[in-house]
Amino acid sequence: MNKKARGILFLYNGIFVGAAAMLGPLYAIYVLKFVDGVTAVSVSWAAFLVSTSIFTYIVAKKGDGVKEKEYLLLTGYIIRILSWILLIFVHNLTALVLVQILLGLGESLGTPSFNALFADHLDKNKHIEEYSNWSLIANLSSAASVLAGGAIVNNLGFKALFLFMSALSLIAFLGILLKPRKLL
Protein backbone atom coordinates (compact mmCIF):
# COMPACT_ATOMS: atom_id res chain seq x y z
CA MET A 1 0.00 0.00 0.00
CA ASN A 2 0.95 3.65 -0.23
CA LYS A 3 3.20 4.41 2.75
CA LYS A 4 3.54 8.05 1.67
CA ALA A 5 -0.25 8.52 1.82
CA ARG A 6 -0.37 6.89 5.25
CA GLY A 7 2.48 9.17 6.38
CA ILE A 8 0.57 12.24 5.21
CA LEU A 9 -2.53 11.06 7.09
CA PHE A 10 -0.45 10.40 10.22
CA LEU A 11 1.26 13.78 10.07
CA TYR A 12 -1.72 16.02 9.43
CA ASN A 13 -4.29 14.15 11.45
CA GLY A 14 -1.70 13.94 14.24
CA ILE A 15 -1.49 17.73 14.17
CA PHE A 16 -5.28 17.93 14.18
CA VAL A 17 -5.67 15.47 17.06
CA GLY A 18 -3.09 17.44 19.00
CA ALA A 19 -5.02 20.65 18.41
CA ALA A 20 -8.25 19.05 19.61
CA ALA A 21 -6.58 17.63 22.72
CA MET A 22 -5.43 21.06 23.87
CA LEU A 23 -8.86 21.80 25.33
CA GLY A 24 -9.63 18.34 26.76
CA PRO A 25 -8.98 18.58 30.49
CA LEU A 26 -9.54 22.35 30.49
CA TYR A 27 -13.09 22.16 29.12
CA ALA A 28 -14.79 22.21 32.52
CA ILE A 29 -12.72 25.20 33.63
CA TYR A 30 -13.69 27.04 30.43
CA VAL A 31 -17.41 26.34 30.90
CA LEU A 32 -17.43 27.26 34.58
CA LYS A 33 -16.03 30.70 33.72
CA PHE A 34 -19.41 31.78 32.33
CA VAL A 35 -21.98 29.22 33.52
CA ASP A 36 -22.45 28.42 37.18
CA GLY A 37 -22.72 24.74 37.97
CA VAL A 38 -21.13 21.50 36.91
CA THR A 39 -24.39 20.42 35.27
CA ALA A 40 -23.67 22.83 32.42
CA VAL A 41 -20.45 20.95 31.67
CA SER A 42 -22.35 17.66 31.56
CA VAL A 43 -25.23 19.02 29.49
CA SER A 44 -22.94 20.62 26.91
CA TRP A 45 -20.71 17.55 26.63
CA ALA A 46 -23.77 15.30 26.31
CA ALA A 47 -25.03 17.57 23.50
CA PHE A 48 -21.73 16.98 21.70
CA LEU A 49 -21.93 13.20 22.14
CA VAL A 50 -25.58 12.93 21.12
CA SER A 51 -25.11 15.16 18.08
CA THR A 52 -22.00 13.22 17.09
CA SER A 53 -24.01 10.00 17.33
CA ILE A 54 -26.92 11.30 15.27
CA PHE A 55 -24.70 12.81 12.59
CA THR A 56 -22.47 9.71 12.53
CA TYR A 57 -25.56 7.60 11.84
CA ILE A 58 -26.31 9.82 8.82
CA VAL A 59 -22.69 9.72 7.65
CA ALA A 60 -22.76 5.93 7.97
CA LYS A 61 -25.74 5.79 5.61
CA LYS A 62 -24.45 8.32 3.06
CA GLY A 63 -20.66 8.54 3.46
CA ASP A 64 -19.66 5.56 1.33
CA GLY A 65 -21.42 7.23 -1.58
CA VAL A 66 -18.88 10.06 -1.49
CA LYS A 67 -16.14 9.24 -3.99
CA GLU A 68 -13.45 11.49 -2.48
CA LYS A 69 -13.37 10.64 1.24
CA GLU A 70 -10.77 13.32 1.92
CA TYR A 71 -13.45 15.94 1.24
CA LEU A 72 -15.43 14.57 4.19
CA LEU A 73 -12.28 14.76 6.30
CA LEU A 74 -11.61 18.33 5.17
CA THR A 75 -15.21 19.34 5.86
CA GLY A 76 -14.91 17.85 9.34
CA TYR A 77 -11.74 19.87 9.92
CA ILE A 78 -13.34 23.13 8.76
CA ILE A 79 -16.46 22.66 10.87
CA ARG A 80 -14.38 21.96 13.96
CA ILE A 81 -12.11 24.95 13.25
CA LEU A 82 -15.22 27.13 13.02
CA SER A 83 -16.57 25.62 16.24
CA TRP A 84 -13.39 26.38 18.16
CA ILE A 85 -13.41 29.97 16.91
CA LEU A 86 -17.05 30.28 17.93
CA LEU A 87 -16.13 29.18 21.47
CA ILE A 88 -14.43 32.57 21.84
CA PHE A 89 -17.86 34.22 21.64
CA VAL A 90 -19.84 31.81 23.85
CA HIS A 91 -21.14 33.31 27.09
CA ASN A 92 -24.14 31.15 28.00
CA LEU A 93 -25.21 27.52 28.05
CA THR A 94 -27.52 27.77 25.03
CA ALA A 95 -24.76 29.10 22.80
CA LEU A 96 -22.36 26.48 24.15
CA VAL A 97 -24.78 23.64 23.40
CA LEU A 98 -25.26 24.95 19.85
CA VAL A 99 -21.51 25.08 19.30
CA GLN A 100 -21.16 21.57 20.73
CA ILE A 101 -23.82 20.33 18.28
CA LEU A 102 -21.86 21.92 15.43
CA LEU A 103 -18.68 20.35 16.78
CA GLY A 104 -20.50 16.99 16.78
CA LEU A 105 -21.23 17.43 13.08
CA GLY A 106 -17.56 18.07 12.40
CA GLU A 107 -16.57 15.04 14.45
CA SER A 108 -19.06 12.81 12.62
CA LEU A 109 -17.63 13.81 9.24
CA GLY A 110 -13.95 13.83 10.18
CA THR A 111 -13.39 10.73 12.27
CA PRO A 112 -15.08 8.10 10.07
CA SER A 113 -13.53 9.57 6.93
CA PHE A 114 -10.04 9.53 8.49
CA ASN A 115 -10.59 5.92 9.55
CA ALA A 116 -11.75 4.97 6.06
CA LEU A 117 -8.80 6.69 4.38
CA PHE A 118 -6.40 5.11 6.85
CA ALA A 119 -7.90 1.65 6.31
CA ASP A 120 -7.48 2.07 2.55
CA HIS A 121 -3.72 2.47 3.05
CA LEU A 122 -3.00 -0.42 5.41
CA ASP A 123 -0.39 -2.96 4.43
CA LYS A 124 -1.65 -6.52 4.22
CA ASN A 125 -1.00 -8.48 7.44
CA LYS A 126 0.19 -5.36 9.29
CA HIS A 127 -3.12 -3.91 10.46
CA ILE A 128 -2.44 -4.17 14.18
CA GLU A 129 1.04 -2.71 13.76
CA GLU A 130 -0.22 0.23 11.70
CA TYR A 131 -3.22 0.96 13.93
CA SER A 132 -0.84 0.76 16.90
CA ASN A 133 1.50 3.22 15.21
CA TRP A 134 -1.43 5.60 14.72
CA SER A 135 -2.44 5.19 18.38
CA LEU A 136 1.10 6.01 19.47
CA ILE A 137 1.13 9.16 17.34
CA ALA A 138 -2.32 10.24 18.50
CA ASN A 139 -1.58 9.60 22.18
CA LEU A 140 1.82 11.31 22.18
CA SER A 141 0.46 14.25 20.20
CA SER A 142 -2.41 14.53 22.66
CA ALA A 143 -0.13 14.33 25.70
CA ALA A 144 2.11 17.10 24.43
CA SER A 145 -0.90 19.17 23.45
CA VAL A 146 -2.60 18.84 26.82
CA LEU A 147 0.53 20.29 28.40
CA ALA A 148 0.76 23.04 25.79
CA GLY A 149 -2.94 23.85 26.18
CA GLY A 150 -2.53 24.29 29.91
CA ALA A 151 0.44 26.58 29.41
CA ILE A 152 -1.42 28.67 26.82
CA VAL A 153 -4.51 29.09 29.01
CA ASN A 154 -2.40 29.83 32.06
CA ASN A 155 -0.38 32.53 30.29
CA LEU A 156 -2.69 33.85 27.56
CA GLY A 157 -6.24 32.66 28.27
CA PHE A 158 -8.87 30.63 26.48
CA LYS A 159 -9.23 32.99 23.50
CA ALA A 160 -5.58 32.40 22.63
CA LEU A 161 -6.06 28.65 23.10
CA PHE A 162 -9.00 28.53 20.68
CA LEU A 163 -7.07 30.57 18.12
CA PHE A 164 -4.03 28.32 18.48
CA MET A 165 -6.18 25.18 18.14
CA SER A 166 -7.77 26.65 15.02
CA ALA A 167 -4.40 27.61 13.52
CA LEU A 168 -2.98 24.12 14.01
CA SER A 169 -6.13 22.62 12.54
CA LEU A 170 -5.86 24.95 9.55
CA ILE A 171 -2.34 23.61 8.98
CA ALA A 172 -3.77 20.07 9.00
CA PHE A 173 -6.55 21.14 6.62
CA LEU A 174 -4.11 22.74 4.18
CA GLY A 175 -1.74 19.77 4.39
CA ILE A 176 -4.48 17.38 3.30
CA LEU A 177 -5.97 19.80 0.77
CA LEU A 178 -2.65 20.59 -0.93
CA LYS A 179 -1.17 17.09 -0.92
CA PRO A 180 -0.43 15.57 -4.33
CA ARG A 181 -3.81 14.67 -5.88
CA LYS A 182 -3.24 10.94 -6.30
CA LEU A 183 -1.98 10.27 -2.78
CA LEU A 184 -5.25 9.77 -0.94
N, C-alpha and C positions, 0 to 999 in steps of 0.2 A: 504494500500500500504506500501511499504518498506520505513519507515522513516529514517532508517540508510543510505540507498542509497541516499535519498534526502539530508540528512545531509552532506554526502561526496561530493555530487555535489555542495551544497551551499559553503562548506568550500573551496574546491580547485578551483572552478570557481570564488569564491569571491576573492581569492588570485590573480588569473589570471586577473580578471577585474581591481583589484587594480593596478596591474603592468602596464596594458595598460593605465590606467588613468593618470599615472605619467607624461606622455608626453603631454597629451591633450592641456592645455592652453599654453604650452611652445613651441609647434610645430613651430609656426611662427617665434619665436626668433631663434630657431635652424636653420631653412631654411635661414633666412636672414643673418646668419653668413657667408654663402658661396655663396649665390646667391643674386644679387642685384635686388630688386623689389618685391612688394607684389604679383604680378602676378604669380611668381614662387610658392608661397604658394598655391594659388588657383589652378594652373595647377596640382601640385603634389597631392593635396587633391582630386581633381576631378578624377585623374587617379586611386586613391584608390577606390573611390566610384563607378566608372564605372567598374573597374575590379571586385570589389566585386559583383556588379549586374550581370555581365556576368557569373562569376564562380558560383554564387548562383543559377542562372538559370540551369546550368549544374548539380549542386548538387541536385536541386529539381527534376530533371528528373532521376537521377541515385542513389541518396542517400538512398532511401527506399529499394533498392536492397542489401544494405550492411547489413549483419546480425548483426554484432557487431558495433553498433553506436558509442561506446566509442573510436573505432579506428579512426573514422572520427574526433572526438573531439581531440584526441591525435595528429593526423596529423596536425590539425589546430593549436594546441599549438606549435608544433615543427616548423612549417613554420613561425609563428609569432616570435618565439624566434630567429630564423635565421635572419629574417628581421630586428629585433631590433639590433642584432649584426652587421649586414651589414650597418646600419645607421652610425656606427662609421667611416666607410671608405668612405662615400659619400661626394663628394666635388663639384658636379655639378648637374644641373637640370636633365640631362638625367639619371644619376645614381639614383637620388632620385625617379624619376618616375618609373624606373624599380623596385626599392625596394618597392614602394607603390603598384605596380601591384602584386608583390609577397605577400605583406601583405594582399591585397584583396583576394588572393587565400586562405590564412590562415583563414581569417575572414569568407569566404564563407563555409569553411569546419567546423569550430569550432562553430559558433553561431547556425546554424540550428541543428547541432547534439546535442549541449547542450540543446536546447529547446525541442528536441524530447525525449532525455533521461529524462529531467525534467518532461515533460508531462506524460511519462510512470509511474512516481512515485507519481502522485497527488492522494490525498485522494478524494473519491467521495464526492461531495457537498462542497468541500473546495477549489475549484480552485482559486477563487479570493483571499482568505486568503493566500494561498501558493504562488501565483504569487506576491502578495503584500509583503510577507516576503522576497522573492527573491529580489524584487525591493529595499526594505530597506537595505538589505545586500549589494547589488551592489552599491547603492547610497552612503552609509556610507563608504564603502571600497574606492570608487572613491574619495570622499571628503578628506579622510585622505591621500590618495595617491597623490592627487594634491598638497597638502601642503608638503608632503615628497619630491615629485619630484622637487618642487621649491627650497627646502632647499638643495637637492643634487646638482642641477645645480649651485646654488649660491655658494656653498662651494667647489664642486669637478668637476663640468663641465658636459657636455653632455655625454662624453664617460663613465663616472661613472654611469650616469643615465641609459644609455642603457644596461650596464652590470648588474646593479641592477634589472632593469625590466626583463632581461633575466633570472637572477638567481631566482627571485620570480616565474616566469613562469615555470622554470624547476621544482621547488618544486610542483607546481600545476600538471605538467605533471607526475611526479613520484608518486604523491598521487593518481591520477586516475589509472595509470599503475599498481601500486602495491597493490591496494585495493583488498579485497577478491574477487575472480573470480565471484561468483554468485551474487554480490551486484548490479551491473548495468546490 
